[in-house]
Amino acid sequence: MIALIKKTDFYNIKISNLNFIKNENINEIIGVGVIKWIVKNTFFKFFNQTIKINGRVNLMDLKFLRDEMTKSEIAHLFAFLFPCIFIIIKLHNQEYVFAFVILVTNILMNLYPSLLQQQNKRRIDKLIARFKN
């Protein structure tokens, strides 16, 4: 799915520069820092090994890393949207507890990692700007 979208102008212009929350303070208030700690210090750190900096990096490494982060972010966003269909169905069937559990799990496992990728992409963009100057 991402491979098809990646070839469009919409991906290159809009999606690759997507930012829901631009303010770092808001990220901390909603707990993105906690998710960052969990990803760095638990078994989650072994999931996507292409999103990792080892030692010194150059501009090409940073651009590759940013591209991999964008792919991961978009995958998490699609994974976030898909269960929303089931949440709506469960709400319609008046199964509120089940819908709430799906929603909370979906937020923790898909939305927060996407917000973390956006935060990291902003940091990578600053490094890329330094390399260009």
N, C-alpha and C positions, 0 to 999 in steps of 0.2 A: 504494500500500500504506500509506504513512504517513498519507495523507488519511483513510483508513478508520479507522485506529487512533486518530488524533488526536481523534475525536469520542467516544471512550470515556472512562469514569472511570479505567480502568486507566492510560491515557496521562497524564491530568492529575495523577493522584496518584502513581503509581509511576515510570513511564518518564521523565517530564519532570524528575524529581529523582534520577535514577539516578546513583550514584557507586560505581564499583568500587574506586577507591583514593582515600581521603580525605586521606592524609598526603602533603604536598608533597615531603618528603624521599624517600619511596619513588618518587614520580614521577620525581625527578631520578636516583635510582639506576638505574631501569630504562631511562632514556634518553628520557623524554618531552621534555625540554629540547632534545635534538638534533633531534627531529622538529619541534619548534616553530621552531627556527632554519632548518631545511630549508624549511618551509612559508613562513616570512617572507622568505627570501632567494633562493629559486629560482622557477622558472616555476609552481610550485604556488600561489603567491600570486594568480595570475590565475584560478584555478578557481571559487571561490565568492565573488563580489564582494559579495553581500548580507551576508556576515559580516565587516564592516569598520567601524571607527569613524573618521570624518573630522571633526576639529575638536571643537567643543563638542557635548555630547549632553544630552538631557533624559530624563526617566523613561520616556516612551513609546518613545524610540529604544532605550533599554536593554532594555525588555521585548520589543520587536520583535527585537533582536539575540539575546536569549536564546532566543526561540522559533525563530529560524533556526538557531541552534547546536544546539538540541534535534533539529530535523528532520535536520540533517546528521549528528549523532551516531547517531540511530536508523538512518539510511540506511547508515552505515558498519557498524553492528552487524549489520544484515540482510546486508550484503555480506560480512561476516566469517563468518556462519553458513552461508551457501549453499555456499561451497567446502569446508566441513568435510565435507559429504556425499561429495564426490569424494576427499577425503583418506582417509576411512574406506574407501571402495571400493579406493583404491590400496593401502592397508595390507593389506586383505583379500587382494588379488592379489599381495601380497609385492613391490610396487614401492615400496620404502622411500625411495629417493633422490627419486623423483618426488613422493611424498607430502611429504617434507621440504621440497622446493623450493616446493611449493604452500603449505605451512604458513608458512614464513618470509615468503614474498611476501604472503600474506594478513595476517599479523601486522603487517608494515610498512605495508601500504597500507590496511588497514581497522581493525585493533584500536588501533594507536597514534594515528591521527587521532581515533578515538572517545575515547580517554583524554585527548587534548589538548583536545577539545571539553568534556569534563567538567571539566577544570582551568580552562578559560576561563569556563565557566558559574559555577563557584564564585567566580571573581573578579568576574563581572558581578553575582552575587547580593550581594556585599559593597557594590558601588556602588549597587545598587537600595536596599539597606537604608540607606545614607547619605542618599539622596534622600528617603526616607520619614521620616527623623528631622529 
